[in-house]
Amino acid sequence: MEIRILGAHNIETNNTGYACILIDDVLAVDAGSLTANLSITEQQNLKAILLTHQHYDHVRDIPAIGMNFYLLEKAIELYSTRTVYEALSVYLLNDSLYPNFLEKPQEKPSIHFNIIEPGRTSIIAGYEVLPVSVNHAVPTTGYQITSTNRKKIFISSDTGKGLDDCWKEVSPEILFIEVTLLNKKESFALESGHLTPALLQQELISFREIKGYLPSVVLTHMNPLIEKDIKAEISKVEKALNIKIEFGYEGMRINI
């Protein structure tokens, strides 16, 4: 399994992009930086997109991929919850802001939306995909993705504290998890459903207590304006837990 990070941040600049992780060039998780970072040929290789929730930095390129597949006379498989479907159809693909590619063309819409349910495993694009609810300001789904050689990753997407129930369901070799805010912003993190380095430490301790090990950890959804400060606080987490925590970045590739 090759994992390629197309977008690892919550702010878009000339060298940072919105949330998007690509697996083996065929399965994308979130679409914040999808079309912006793939050629038209690479886009045609996509088999499916998993959306974690409806926030803009995770769905921004869905209208663009819909248009591209419409012009190519192709269809892309999109998977998420009914809440995300309703948000896309009301706010983005509503025939006002952008054409409704969930229904166009009528005979074969460019975006074929599939409703998923947390806790129910499905085979998607050749992978075993387990959706798991996480704690964010809106209903959000993380995904454990298992390859044919049984390698597992878990992508939490945006999440706050209190992941014990989630940890009971997953057993990844690599955990992609967010850290959005500094420790001094803990009250805001708790309110908005995000993690600080200190809150991440608590969740990793919980993971180890429940599962008996810690996976490799890759951080995403950082604010580039404070990333150096986040790294300083994460170094304390590494020392406390005796682990190495990697910071995701645009263009990063990981093979397992």
C-alpha positions, 0 to 999 in steps of 0.5 A, a space after each residue: 500500500 502506497 499512501 500519498 498525502 496531497 493535502 496535510 493542512 487546514 490552510 491553503 497556501 502556495 505550498 500547503 493544501 487542504 485535507 486529502 490522502 491518496 492510496 495506491 493512486 485509486 482511493 482518496 480520503 477527502 477531497 480538499 486538494 484532490 484535483 489541484 494536485 492530480 493530472 487529468 490522467 491521474 484523476 481518471 485512475 481514481 476509483 473512489 473517494 471517501 469523505 469524512 465530513 462536509 467541512 469545506 477544507 475536506 470537500 472543496 474539490 468535489 465540484 471540480 472532480 464532478 465537472 472533470 468526470 462529466 466532461 470525460 463522460 465517466 463516473 466516480 464513486 463517492 462514499 460518505 454518510 447521509 449528512 454529507 450527501 445532504 450538505 453537498 446537494 444543498 450547498 455545493 452541487 445545487 444547480 446554483 453554486 455549481 451543477 448537480 453532478 449527483 444527478 447529471 447527466 441523468 442517465 449516469 451521474 458523474 458522481 455516484 454517491 454511496 451511503 455508508 454507516 459507521 461500524 459496517 465494513 465494505 469492500 471499496 475499490 478493492 480495499 476493506 473499509 471500516 468507517 468509524 465515528 470520531 468526535 468533531 463539531 459535526 458528525 465525522 467518520 474516520 476510516 480504517 483501510 485494509 489492503 489485500 496484504 492485510 496492512 491497515 491504516 486509520 485516518 481519523 480526519 478532524 477529531 477531538 478527545 474521547 476516542 476510546 470507542 474508536 480505538 476499540 474498533 481499529 488496529 492500524 499499523 499507521 495512524 493518521 490523526 490531526 493536531 490543529 491547535 496549541 496547548 494554550 488553546 485547549 478550551 477552544 479545541 474541546 469546544 470545536 472538536 480538535 486536538 492539541 499536542 497534550 490532548 493527542 498524548 492523552 488519546 495515544 495513552 488511551 490507545 496503548 491501554 486499549 490495544 496494547 501497542 502504539 502504531 506509527 503516528 503521522 500528523 495532519 490538519 496543522 495550521 502552517 502559521 503555528 506548525 513550528 510551535 506545534 512541533 515543539 509541543 509534540 517533541 514533549 509528547 514523543 519524549 513522554 511516550 518514547 515514540 517518534 511522531 511524524 508530521 505529514 506534508 504535501 507530497 509525502 509518500 509512505 509505503 507499508 
